[in-house]
Structure formats: C-alpha cells, structure tokens
C-alpha cells in the first residue's frame, strides 16, 4: 500500500520533488539532432542572404550607371532606390542587433550562431523579444509592417506584391494548444530554443533583402521604359564605322563615315586626305600588314551659306593569315564532358583545316570540333594547320585551362518547371514531384547531375524542426508522409545536405532549397 503524504519523511518528499523537476526538464529537452538541423538551415540562409545581396548590388549599380549617363532623366528614380536600400539596411542591422542580444543572453558573450554554446536555451529569445519594458519584438513587427507597405507602394506587379505580402507577413497566429491567436512576436519567439530564434531572424533578414530586390528591379524597369521621345539631340559628332578594324592582307577594308543628326536638306561632304568621298563610303585594299591611321573632315553647309568643318580620325590593323580558335560554350575546357570548339582560318575552306590537342582528344564533327579532357588543372593546347596553295602550314595555336565542372543547382522538378526556391508553391505541386534533381542550366552549360542523397528539415508552426533522410534522388516514404501532412499557408521546410555526382565523377554537396507552402 502506498504511503500517504502525511507519513512521508522529508527525505522522501524531497526525492519525489526532484523526480517531478527532472521529468519536466526531460519534457523540455530539445534533441541535439534538431538543434544541428537548425544550425544547418541557418548556414544555408546566411549563404542565400549573400547571394540575394549580390543581386541587389548589381541592380543598384545598373541604376547608378544609368543616372550617371542621364542625370536629368533618372535622378528621381535613383533617389527612390537609395531610400529603399537605406531602409532595408537599417532593418537588417536592427535584426542583427537582436540576434546579438539573444546570443549574449544565452551564452553571456556575443559570438556567432556557429559558436553558440547554449543552443537549447528556452529563455533567451523570450527575454529579449517579449520583455514588456523593452517591447523589442513588438517594435520589430511595426518596422516590418512599415517596410512592407513602403516596398509594395513601389512594386506595381500584383504577383510580386503578393509574394512580398507573404514573405513579410506579421499576422497573429493560432498555435496548437492555445485558446486564442498570439501576436506575431509571441508565436515566433515564446519558448523557442535560442538557435531556432536566431534562424528565424536570419530568414527574416533574407525576406527583407528579397523585398528590397523586388523594389530595385521595378525601379530598373522604369528607367528602361523611359519615353525615347524625351531625348533631345544637342550635339553633333563625326563617326567612322568600319566593317572591321582587323583586316587580313589581301582582303578589303570597308568603312562608313557619317555625321550623326544630319539635316537631309543639307547633306555633308566627306573628305579623306583632301579627296572627296562620294556618299561617305570609304573603301580600299591594304597591301601590307601593320597598324595604320587616316584622317579627314566632314563639311556641313548651313542655311546662311557658311560651312562648318568637323575633323575625324580612325585607325585600322592589317594582319597576316592566322587561325581563330574559340570555345563556343565557355572560355575554358571543363573536364569530363564534350566541349564544342569552333576552329576556322580566314580565307581557307573548313575541309582544308586540321587540328590536334595536347592533354586530351579533339575530334571533328561536321564544321565543328569537340574537345575532351580529364586532366583538371592542366593546360590543353590546340594547334591548327591549314592547306594553303597545296602545302600544309602551321597557322597558330591556343591554350585552354582544364577546370572542374562548377557545382550545379538543386531543384524540385514540378512538371516542366524546375523549382529552386525563392517563392511559395502549392502543396499539390509538392506532392506531384518525384524528388530532387540537380543540373547546371545557366544558359552556357546544360548538364544534369545525379542526386545520391539529401535530407529534409521540416519546420512546424512553433519553429521546431525534424530531419528526414533519403538515400537517393526520390523522396523517401517517410518524407512523403511528412509532405502529405503539410498545412497550406503555414508550412515551410528545407532540403539540405544534397549530394550529387556529375559526369566528371566528382561528388558535391549543394546549397539547400527553401520551400514555402502557399
């Protein structure tokens, strides 16, 4: 028979109390595998932030270059771009300060997410973000709301506006086990492990940079669509337009000499070396190799009878017959694949041209050539010979660096679309997919890779994650079961640890894919 509490000794009551406390601690314990998963997701998001920021820098540079050349037309748009970048950077740094505060609260010293010691600390995020005296979480929500509205006022495309609305949404959220909806900051940071809160903040930085990029892209498009009718010609210049500045000995040099914005009622006269050039079309046959210059004037008659003379100078180069060797697909040769090569000799028929290569094989395919090498890091030399007047002669050689294939990009094949992240997709689209693929399809290369394994980190509404693994390119049964349980509009998962092997036999670990379910 169990003892009643009144007959328990103080020691027994203390043991019972310690057991209750231990049980509670075990219930609160977070798996180290889950914590590792959050760390991996954070690393992937950090790399994605760098990529998005580089894209934004490129757009910003394009805007600045346009304004430098057209200050009267682009200043207003550029001022908006400057304001967007400043606001985005301010919020980005604000989030950085909140991340540092959480790390300081958890470890007592500011380090980094990678070096965070108390990753499972359940108090740090709540203390920093939900303190009623500082109200940092509430202030962050207000800043995100203001920034979202500001960017949406700039972006005119409805689809992009909707994507920004979803990415920067701060709506109240109904968490399982709670009677009513929680505020955005409570649903994100209450009782969250420190590493999970830091990962959520890094994702928020990614969303801010994404919204900034959409605004910069819209502003860039506005400058491209500037009405050409607003341009006014206020200067006249002489131009020499040759068909080519490089001329092989024995062929003809041809150029058009003209004046921009010429009045058709008063056509100009072109003189080279004091000789009138009818129609401004200058043509002659060079007799020797080397670099040469020529000059002249364009005489423009005016309505008052005066004549204005505008001088010009141009140059041309005459070269001996030589071979031209160029990579049609890239500037280098990639190991383990067929590299198309174009080989030609001016003035010589393709059938009279032969070529060889060191460090690999070179074969003719019709009018083109295919080079193949496996010696990564070495130099392949293509030597070209041509039959001229019945005699074969060496006409040149070109060296190529042999490099390893670049890493491919992972994707989910949905119909004819390769989903690579960056936007929300439907649950039905996800379930229709077979698994994960990888390829280089950047417009220069089109090479498929074989995915050998990957893992999925599922993140629930509380920010907790679970990792499932696949030993091939297809979703595993466990992964498909988890995918079927996704809740539209409230689910997010990450595909990471993607291993792929290319035609060169080299295994690679690819960047993760973030998937949001709309």
C-alpha atoms as one frame of an Amber mdcrd trajectory, in Angstrom:
protein
   0.000   0.000   0.000   1.307   3.436  -0.882   2.158   5.801   1.935   0.054
   8.888   2.463   1.786  12.225   2.065   1.384  12.915   5.796   3.508   9.867
   6.658   6.318  10.595   4.080   9.664  11.554   5.532  11.194  14.904   4.496
  13.818  12.979   2.519  11.157  11.022   0.577   9.224  14.190  -0.212  12.455
  15.792  -1.496  13.146  12.763  -3.737   9.608  12.935  -5.166  10.001  16.673
  -5.834  13.335  16.136  -7.616  11.739  13.429  -9.805   8.959  15.823 -10.813
  11.509  18.527 -11.695  13.639  16.033 -13.690  10.588  14.838 -15.610   9.728
  18.415 -16.511  13.301  19.046 -17.646  13.241  15.952 -19.853   9.970  17.097
 -21.395  11.569  20.425 -22.244  14.777  18.942 -23.590  15.381  19.583 -27.302
  17.040  16.881 -29.403  20.605  17.681 -30.431  19.732  16.443 -33.937  17.023
  19.107 -34.190  19.462  21.759 -32.946  22.002  20.611 -35.540  19.296  20.883
 -38.174  18.562  24.490 -37.211  22.289  25.279 -37.416  22.463  23.791 -40.933
  19.374  25.724 -42.009  20.851  28.936 -40.587  24.084  28.394 -42.534  22.105
  27.879 -45.754  20.054  31.029 -45.145  23.237  33.019 -44.459  24.667  31.929
 -47.818  21.370  32.794 -49.514  21.496  36.265 -47.937  24.906  36.804 -49.546
  23.567  35.759 -52.958  20.473  37.993 -52.712  22.616  40.914 -51.579  24.949
  40.448 -54.574  21.905  40.535 -56.902  20.679  43.735 -55.238  24.133  45.298
 -55.566  24.068  44.547 -59.299  20.641  46.169 -59.731  21.740  49.184 -57.721
  24.893  49.535 -59.840  22.780  49.462 -63.025  20.575  52.245 -61.683  23.573
  54.342 -60.688  25.256  53.834 -64.095  22.085  54.980 -65.896  21.815  58.098
 -63.748  25.492  58.937 -64.300  24.824  58.975 -68.050  21.320  60.512 -67.888
  21.152  62.670 -64.726  18.119  64.635 -65.852  16.064  61.508 -66.510  16.938
  59.114 -63.694  17.543  61.177 -60.543  14.008  60.777 -59.182  14.008  57.001
 -59.645  17.545  56.690 -58.263  16.578  58.680 -55.144  13.848  56.081 -54.502
  16.413  53.281 -54.901  18.747  54.972 -52.409  15.875  55.299 -49.917  14.871
  51.637 -50.338  18.457  50.446 -49.736  18.848  52.683 -46.695  15.598  51.412
 -45.143  16.440  47.785 -45.914  19.916  48.166 -44.418  18.518  49.840 -41.290
  16.101  46.963 -40.608  18.794  44.377 -41.477  21.159  45.888 -38.887  18.317
  46.140 -36.355  17.729  42.391 -36.702  21.486  41.814 -36.349  21.425  43.655
 -33.014  18.524  41.471 -31.811  20.457  38.325 -32.781  23.475  39.559 -30.815
  21.253  40.274 -27.810  19.866  36.705 -27.867  23.381  35.231 -28.160  24.567
  37.422 -25.264  21.617  36.335 -23.106  22.176  32.639 -23.901  25.997  32.457
 -23.625  26.914  35.605 -21.699  29.143  36.741 -24.553  28.487  37.777 -28.158
  29.917  35.154 -30.559  28.109  33.742 -33.605  25.398  31.206 -34.352  28.056
  28.668 -35.362  29.784  29.034 -31.982  26.611  29.270 -29.860  27.060  27.045
 -26.792  23.569  27.066 -25.238  21.640  26.400 -28.421  18.729  24.873 -26.483
  18.267  27.872 -24.156  14.482  28.414 -24.000  14.564  31.749 -22.175  16.977
  33.944 -24.166  14.639  34.667 -27.107  11.636  35.335 -24.859  13.582  37.667
 -22.551  14.997  39.693 -25.452  11.963  39.815 -27.753   8.975  39.696 -25.352
  10.151  41.828 -22.430   7.183  44.167 -21.723   9.513  47.021 -20.749  11.642
  46.984 -23.939   8.964  45.577 -26.352  11.648  44.752 -28.934   9.542  42.133
 -30.679   6.587  44.489 -30.994   8.825  47.258 -32.368  10.335  44.856 -34.896
   6.842  43.893 -36.041   5.997  47.556 -36.555   9.171  48.153 -38.571   8.433
  45.155 -40.816   4.837  46.341 -41.387   6.047  49.821 -42.368   8.766  48.475
 -44.678   6.358  46.025 -46.345   3.869  48.791 -47.138   6.676  51.064 -48.353
   8.027  48.463 -50.800   4.553  47.490 -52.018   3.909  51.133 -52.943   6.891
  50.894 -55.318   6.238  47.425 -56.771   3.392  47.529 -59.304   3.255  43.853
 -60.341   0.419  42.119 -58.436   2.207  38.766 -58.191   5.333  40.366 -56.759
   3.255  42.407 -54.310   1.535  39.225 -53.142   4.866  37.436 -52.673   6.188
  40.349 -50.596   2.977  40.287 -48.538   3.518  36.594 -47.754   7.264  36.886
 -47.108   6.894  39.792 -44.648   3.559  38.828 -43.095   3.194  39.684 -39.362
  -0.360  38.478 -38.830  -1.412  36.987 -35.500  -1.093  33.208 -35.388  -3.110
  30.432 -33.754  -0.637  27.976 -32.178  -1.810  24.469 -31.234  -2.780  24.229
 -27.565  -3.584  27.944 -27.176  -7.081  29.311 -26.692  -6.684  32.339 -28.945
  -4.388  33.822 -31.510  -0.964  35.012 -30.455   0.784  38.111 -31.705   3.434
  37.614 -34.380   6.296  38.088 -31.944   4.836  35.690 -29.346   4.250  32.944
 -31.930   7.829  33.296 -33.200   9.884  33.700 -30.027   7.978  32.403 -26.974
   9.710  29.293 -25.528  11.867  28.912 -28.634  15.391  27.440 -28.443  17.981
  30.167 -28.978  19.258  28.631 -32.232  15.699  28.419 -33.615  15.038  32.094
 -32.833  18.323  33.100 -34.491  17.425  31.043 -37.582  14.010  32.750 -37.802
  15.651  36.177 -37.573  18.157  35.270 -40.310  15.238  34.153 -42.508  13.555
  37.498 -41.807  16.737  39.261 -42.997  16.542  37.169 -46.169  12.921  38.256
 -46.704  13.869  41.921 -46.224  16.638  41.638 -48.831  14.201  39.839 -51.188
  11.669  42.683 -50.884  14.441  45.228 -51.476  15.448  43.376 -54.649  11.878
  43.398 -55.974  11.711  47.160 -55.452  15.082  47.743 -57.157  14.020  45.502
 -60.052  10.841  47.552 -60.515  12.776  50.830 -60.466  15.271  49.464 -63.009
  12.385  48.561 -65.314  11.001  52.094 -65.028  14.268  53.528 -66.325  14.395
  51.057 -69.228  10.886  52.138 -70.257  11.774  55.825 -70.356   9.956  57.503
 -73.271  12.502  57.948 -76.035  10.609  60.992 -77.130  12.017  62.857 -74.133
  15.552  62.627 -75.541  16.813  65.756 -77.283  19.781  65.885 -79.638  22.047
  68.773 -78.677  25.379  67.759 -80.167  26.783  66.637 -83.497  29.748  64.266
 -83.841  31.598  62.675 -86.724  31.700  58.856 -86.780  33.741  56.314 -88.722
  32.029  52.909 -88.794  34.251  50.242 -90.342  33.023  46.757 -91.108  36.066
  45.599 -89.177  39.163  47.226 -87.719  41.097  43.998 -88.354  41.895  43.288
 -91.992  43.793  40.305 -93.364  46.343  41.096 -96.032  44.755  40.598 -99.432
  41.204  41.407 -98.302  39.401  44.751 -98.469  38.928  47.389 -95.744  35.455
  48.941 -95.738  34.010  51.712 -93.550  31.103  54.168 -93.448  31.938  57.744
 -92.426  28.949  59.726 -91.227  27.698  62.576 -89.095  25.015  61.949 -86.529
  21.801  64.023 -86.739  22.432  65.270 -90.240  19.829  67.578 -91.829  18.632
  65.823 -95.008  18.188  69.213 -96.695  21.912  69.928 -96.314  23.867  66.706
 -96.745  27.516  66.857 -95.550  30.562  66.222 -97.708  33.267  63.784 -96.561
  36.947  64.287 -97.397  39.817  61.878 -96.667  43.309  63.157 -97.410  41.775
  66.099 -99.245  39.842  63.830-101.613  36.022  63.867-101.746  34.424  60.520
-100.759  31.063  60.190-102.591  28.286  59.149-100.202  30.797  58.927 -97.342
  31.591  55.291 -98.130  35.367  54.841 -97.861  36.919  51.661 -99.265  40.409
  50.482-100.318  42.609  47.356-100.429  45.548  47.179 -97.966  48.851  45.926
 -99.393  50.898  45.297 -96.226  50.413  44.191 -92.626  50.581  46.585 -89.663
  48.639  49.338 -87.864  47.599  52.454 -89.763  45.587  55.644 -89.238  43.801
  58.028 -91.541  42.008  61.344 -91.037  39.748  63.775 -92.819  36.955  66.283
 -92.411  33.198  66.452 -92.762  31.942  69.736 -94.246  28.411  70.720 -93.172
  26.682  73.560 -95.078  24.329  75.837 -93.124  21.325  77.819 -94.285  23.245
  81.104 -94.040  25.754  79.881 -96.609  28.522  79.149 -94.106  30.257  75.770
 -93.967  31.296  74.066 -90.744  34.178  71.557 -90.833  34.354  68.701 -88.338
  37.581  66.640 -88.265  37.774  62.882 -87.670  40.489  60.278 -87.229  40.308
  56.481 -87.341  42.664  53.529 -87.283  42.804  50.016 -88.695  45.069  46.973
 -88.432  46.085  44.652 -91.232  47.149  41.162 -90.097  48.669  38.138 -91.730
  46.527  34.991 -92.262  46.032  33.194 -88.951  43.763  30.691 -87.216  40.887
  31.537 -84.928  40.177  29.080 -82.109  37.398  29.808 -79.627  35.295  27.835
 -77.194  31.686  28.192 -78.309  30.292  27.135 -74.942  32.758  28.676 -72.471
  36.136  30.364 -72.069  37.750  27.240 -70.633  37.512  23.479 -71.148  35.632
  21.535 -68.473  36.877  18.091 -67.543  34.746  15.030 -68.181  32.401  16.495
 -70.819  32.390  17.290 -74.547  33.435  20.906 -75.137  32.331  22.304 -78.540
  35.187  24.184 -80.236  34.999  26.437 -83.295  38.152  26.395 -85.456  38.459
  28.445 -88.617  41.152  30.025 -90.782  40.105  33.166 -92.720  40.210  32.537
 -96.442  40.626  28.743 -96.057  37.816  26.219 -96.527  36.935  24.202 -93.402
  37.807  20.954 -95.206  41.397  22.227 -95.596  41.831  22.846 -91.851  43.242
  20.231 -89.432  43.816  20.459 -85.666  45.204  18.489 -82.721  45.200  18.927
 -78.938  47.522  18.024 -76.066  46.151  16.687 -72.783  43.016  15.167 -74.316
  41.228  14.357 -77.537  39.992  16.633 -80.341  37.566  15.267 -82.932  35.808
  16.866 -85.889  32.008  16.830 -86.063  30.949  18.408 -89.352  32.142  22.012
 -89.378  32.752  21.985 -85.610  35.141  20.264 -83.222  34.734  18.588 -79.826
  37.478  18.730 -77.183  37.508  16.366 -74.215  39.968  16.246 -71.318  40.060
  14.797 -67.808  43.288  16.436 -66.586  41.844  19.013 -64.159  44.189  21.953
 -63.558  46.329  21.257 -66.614  46.629  23.204 -69.855  45.345  21.888 -73.183
  46.951  23.331 -76.319  45.033  23.279 -79.630  47.327  23.501 -82.680  45.833
  24.365 -86.080  47.229  23.701 -89.553  45.829  24.710 -92.929  46.458  23.679
 -96.514  47.427  26.840 -98.455  48.309  26.503-102.139  48.604  22.731-101.714
  51.051  22.996 -98.791  50.193  22.379 -95.118  51.418  25.027 -92.703  51.018
  25.738 -89.019  48.808  28.811 -88.644  48.512  29.107 -84.878  47.789  27.523
 -81.503  45.613  28.377 -78.489  45.854  27.251 -74.852  42.873  26.381 -72.663
  42.723  25.777 -68.909  41.071  22.484 -67.955  38.782  23.085 -64.985  36.417
  21.071 -62.859  32.737  21.490 -63.664  31.078  24.138 -61.452  28.582  22.997
 -58.851  25.047  22.520 -60.149  21.873  23.957 -58.647  19.455  21.658 -56.875
  15.765  21.786 -57.775  12.403  20.050 -57.421  11.009  19.023 -60.836   7.352
  20.131 -60.958   6.016  19.426 -64.433   8.201  21.401 -66.828   9.297  23.781
 -64.081  12.484  23.424 -62.038  11.612  24.909 -58.653  14.760  26.269 -56.966
  13.192  28.137 -54.056  12.611  31.847 -53.606   8.814  31.694 -53.968   5.865
  29.844 -52.479   4.357  26.794 -54.206   1.214  24.796 -53.556   1.030  21.567
 -51.576  -0.384  19.801 -54.671   2.692  20.780 -56.679   5.000  19.409 -53.994
   3.144  16.087 -53.806   3.267  15.742 -57.603   7.069  15.919 -57.583   9.144
  12.747 -57.618  12.138  14.046 -55.721  15.197  16.270 -56.035  17.311  16.846
 -59.149  20.415  18.874 -59.912  21.775  20.472 -63.064  23.864  23.280 -64.469
  21.415  25.210 -66.652  22.771  28.735 -66.618  22.431  29.321 -70.352  26.049
  28.380 -71.050  26.041  24.813 -69.791  23.186  22.307 -69.750  24.462  19.346
 -67.737  22.467  17.012 -65.496  23.845  15.617 -62.244  22.768  12.520 -60.317
  21.495  13.193 -56.794  22.699  10.446 -54.422  21.187  11.615 -51.124  19.521
  14.516 -49.351  17.638  15.378 -46.191  14.539  17.460 -45.452  14.222  19.641
 -42.364  10.540  20.180 -41.627   9.797  23.284 -39.532   6.478  23.383 -37.700
   4.488  26.443 -36.656   6.445  26.681 -33.397   9.780  26.779 -35.213  10.676
  23.226 -34.230  12.248  21.032 -36.889  12.508  17.364 -37.776  15.075  15.883
 -40.177  14.258  13.044 -42.590  16.754  11.443 -44.982  16.664   9.989 -48.494
  19.303   7.638 -49.883  18.671   8.643 -53.497  17.070  11.306 -55.670  13.454
  10.349 -54.814  11.522  11.360 -51.722  11.621   8.556 -49.154   8.339   7.088
 -47.822   8.887   8.909 -44.525   9.441  12.183 -46.346   6.303  11.709 -48.473
   4.293  11.043 -45.322   5.521  14.298 -43.820   4.821  16.161 -47.093   1.223
  14.927 -47.094   0.830  16.405 -43.620   1.877  19.920 -44.640  -0.594  22.704
 -43.918  -1.081  25.117 -46.809  -0.073  28.658 -45.966   1.579  27.727 -42.671
   4.325  25.267 -43.606   7.961  25.635 -44.510  10.721  23.091 -44.957  14.316
  22.999 -46.148  16.021  20.463 -48.397  19.681  20.361 -47.386  22.689  18.047
 -47.363  22.133  17.448 -51.086  24.854  15.212 -52.527  25.196  14.980 -56.323
  27.628  13.406 -58.790  28.293  14.839 -62.256  29.606  13.302 -65.485  33.138
  14.021 -64.254  32.612  11.574 -61.356  33.156  14.249 -58.674  30.744  14.259
 -55.713  29.469  17.625 -54.455  27.351  18.981 -51.592  24.866  21.545 -52.954
  23.190  24.587 -51.445  19.829  23.957 -49.730  16.355  24.726 -51.100  13.834
  26.652 -49.019  10.219  25.631 -49.720   7.228  27.674 -48.541   3.760  26.153
 -48.957   1.118  28.640 -50.054
